[in-house]
Amino acid sequence: MVTIGDSFAIVAILGGICLSAWAMILTLALVFPSKAVHARSRLVGRPWASLFVGILVWGTVGLVSFGLISNPLPPAKLLGWMIFLGLASIAAIGSAGLAFLASERLRELSPGLTPYSAMSKSAAVIVVSGLVPILGWFLIVPFLVLATTGAGLQALILRTVVEVEAGEPGLVS
C-alpha cells in the first residue's frame, strides 16, 4: 500500500536530484568555462556528431560499466561505478556547454539579464525539461545525455590535442 508519505518521499527525491543537477551544471560552467565553451562550440557546430559520439561511448563503455555494476564481485562493482561516474562527469561538462548556449540565447531574448542569472535560468530549464512525463523521460533526457556526453568528450579530447600541438599547455584558449 502506498501512503502519502511515500508520495512525498518520491517528490522530495526528484526535487533533490533536480537541485543537485542544476547546481552541478552551474558549478561546472563557472569553474571550467573553457571546457564548457568548447563543448558549446561542438554542440553548435556539429550537433549530430556529438550525438553519434555519445551513442558510441554509451553503447560501448556504458554497457561495460552496467555489466560490471551488475557483477556480484565488489571490486567489479566498484570499477563499474567508477566508469559510470566518469561518463556522467563527461556528460556534465557537455551539459555546462549546453547551458552556455542556452544562456546566450536567453540573453538575446531578454538583454536585461545578467550573465549569471541567464546561466542559472538556462541550467534550470535544461534540468526541468527532463521532468516532463513521457516526452521528457524517454526522449529529452536520453537525447541530452547522449549529445552532451559526445560534446563533453570531444571538448576534452580536442582541447588536449590543441594544447599538445601548441607545445605550451594553458596558452591556447
C-alpha positions as CSV (number, residue, x, y, z in Angstrom):
1,M,0.0,0.0,0.0
2,V,1.3,3.4,-1.0
3,T,0.9,6.1,1.6
4,I,1.1,9.9,1.3
5,G,4.5,9.7,2.9
6,D,5.8,7.6,0.1
7,S,4.5,10.1,-2.4
8,F,6.1,12.9,-0.5
9,A,9.4,11.0,-0.4
10,I,9.4,10.5,-4.2
11,V,8.7,14.2,-4.8
12,A,11.5,15.1,-2.4
13,I,13.9,12.8,-4.1
14,L,13.1,14.2,-7.5
15,G,13.4,17.7,-6.2
16,G,16.8,16.9,-4.7
17,I,18.0,15.3,-7.9
18,C,16.9,18.3,-9.9
19,L,18.5,20.7,-7.5
20,S,21.8,18.8,-7.5
21,A,21.8,18.5,-11.3
22,W,21.2,22.3,-11.6
23,A,23.9,23.1,-9.1
24,M,26.4,20.7,-10.9
25,I,25.7,22.2,-14.3
26,L,26.1,25.7,-13.0
27,T,29.2,24.9,-11.0
28,L,30.9,23.2,-13.9
29,A,30.1,26.1,-16.2
30,L,31.6,28.6,-13.7
31,V,34.6,26.5,-12.6
32,F,35.6,25.2,-16.1
33,P,34.4,27.8,-18.5
34,S,36.9,26.9,-21.3
35,K,35.8,23.3,-21.3
36,A,32.2,24.3,-21.3
37,V,32.8,26.8,-24.1
38,H,34.5,24.1,-26.2
39,A,31.5,21.7,-25.5
40,R,29.2,24.5,-26.5
41,S,31.0,25.1,-29.8
42,R,30.8,21.3,-30.5
43,L,27.0,21.4,-29.8
44,V,26.5,24.4,-32.1
45,G,28.9,23.4,-34.9
46,R,28.4,19.6,-35.1
47,P,25.4,18.6,-33.0
48,W,24.8,15.3,-34.9
49,A,28.5,14.3,-34.5
50,S,28.2,14.9,-30.8
51,L,25.1,12.7,-30.6
52,F,26.7,9.9,-32.5
53,V,29.9,10.1,-30.4
54,G,27.7,9.9,-27.3
55,I,25.8,6.9,-28.7
56,L,29.1,5.2,-29.4
57,V,30.5,5.9,-26.0
58,W,27.4,4.9,-24.1
59,G,26.9,1.9,-26.4
60,T,30.4,0.5,-25.6
61,V,31.8,1.9,-22.4
62,G,28.4,2.5,-20.8
63,L,27.3,-1.1,-21.4
64,V,30.6,-2.4,-20.0
65,S,30.0,-0.2,-17.0
66,F,26.5,-1.5,-16.5
67,G,27.8,-5.1,-16.9
68,L,30.4,-4.5,-14.2
69,I,27.9,-2.9,-11.9
70,S,25.6,-6.0,-12.1
71,N,28.5,-8.3,-11.3
72,P,28.3,-9.6,-7.7
73,L,32.0,-9.1,-7.0
74,P,32.6,-5.9,-5.1
75,P,35.8,-4.9,-7.0
76,A,33.9,-5.3,-10.3
77,K,31.0,-3.2,-8.9
78,L,33.4,-0.5,-7.8
79,L,35.1,-0.4,-11.2
80,G,31.7,-0.3,-12.9
81,W,30.5,2.6,-10.8
82,M,33.8,4.4,-11.4
83,I,33.4,4.1,-15.1
84,F,29.7,5.2,-15.0
85,L,30.6,8.2,-12.8
86,G,33.4,9.1,-15.3
87,L,30.9,9.1,-18.1
88,A,28.4,11.1,-16.1
89,S,31.2,13.7,-15.4
90,I,31.9,13.9,-19.1
91,A,28.2,14.4,-19.8
92,A,28.1,17.1,-17.1
93,I,30.8,19.1,-18.9
94,G,28.8,18.8,-22.1
95,S,25.7,20.0,-20.1
96,A,27.6,23.0,-18.9
97,G,28.3,23.8,-22.6
98,L,24.6,23.4,-23.4
99,A,23.8,25.8,-20.5
100,F,26.2,28.3,-22.0
101,L,24.4,28.0,-25.4
102,A,21.0,28.3,-23.8
103,S,22.1,31.3,-21.7
104,E,23.4,33.1,-24.8
105,R,20.1,32.6,-26.5
106,L,18.2,33.7,-23.4
107,R,20.2,36.9,-23.1
108,E,19.3,37.6,-26.8
109,L,15.6,37.4,-25.8
110,S,16.0,39.4,-22.6
111,P,19.0,41.7,-22.8
112,G,18.5,42.9,-19.2
113,L,19.6,39.6,-17.7
114,T,23.0,39.4,-16.1
115,P,25.2,36.6,-17.4
116,Y,24.9,34.7,-14.1
117,S,21.1,34.9,-14.0
118,A,20.9,33.8,-17.6
119,M,23.2,30.8,-16.9
120,S,21.2,29.9,-13.8
121,K,17.9,30.1,-15.6
122,S,19.1,28.1,-18.6
123,A,20.5,25.4,-16.4
124,A,17.2,25.2,-14.6
125,V,15.3,24.9,-17.9
126,I,17.6,22.1,-19.0
127,V,17.1,20.2,-15.8
128,V,13.3,20.8,-15.5
129,S,12.7,19.7,-19.1
130,G,13.6,16.2,-18.0
131,L,10.6,16.2,-15.6
132,V,8.0,16.3,-18.4
133,P,6.2,13.0,-18.3
134,I,6.9,10.5,-21.1
135,L,8.4,13.1,-23.5
136,G,11.0,14.3,-21.0
137,W,11.8,10.9,-19.5
138,F,12.1,8.9,-22.7
139,L,13.1,11.5,-25.4
140,I,14.6,14.7,-24.0
141,V,16.8,13.2,-21.2
142,P,18.3,10.4,-23.3
143,F,18.9,12.7,-26.2
144,L,20.6,15.3,-23.9
145,V,22.7,12.7,-22.1
146,L,24.0,11.3,-25.4
147,A,24.6,14.6,-27.1
148,T,26.3,16.2,-24.0
149,T,28.4,13.2,-23.5
150,G,29.7,13.4,-27.1
151,A,30.2,17.2,-26.8
152,G,32.0,16.9,-23.5
153,L,34.3,14.1,-24.6
154,Q,35.1,15.9,-27.8
155,A,35.8,19.1,-25.9
156,L,38.1,17.3,-23.5
157,I,40.0,15.4,-26.3
158,L,40.2,18.3,-28.7
159,R,41.4,20.6,-26.0
160,T,44.2,18.2,-25.1
161,V,45.2,17.8,-28.8
162,V,45.4,21.5,-29.3
163,E,47.5,22.0,-26.2
164,V,49.9,19.3,-27.2
165,E,50.3,20.7,-30.7
166,A,50.9,24.2,-29.3
167,G,53.6,22.8,-27.0
168,E,52.6,25.0,-24.1
169,P,49.5,24.0,-22.2
170,G,47.3,26.7,-21.0
171,L,48.2,29.3,-23.6
172,V,45.7,28.1,-26.1
173,S,42.1,29.3,-25.4
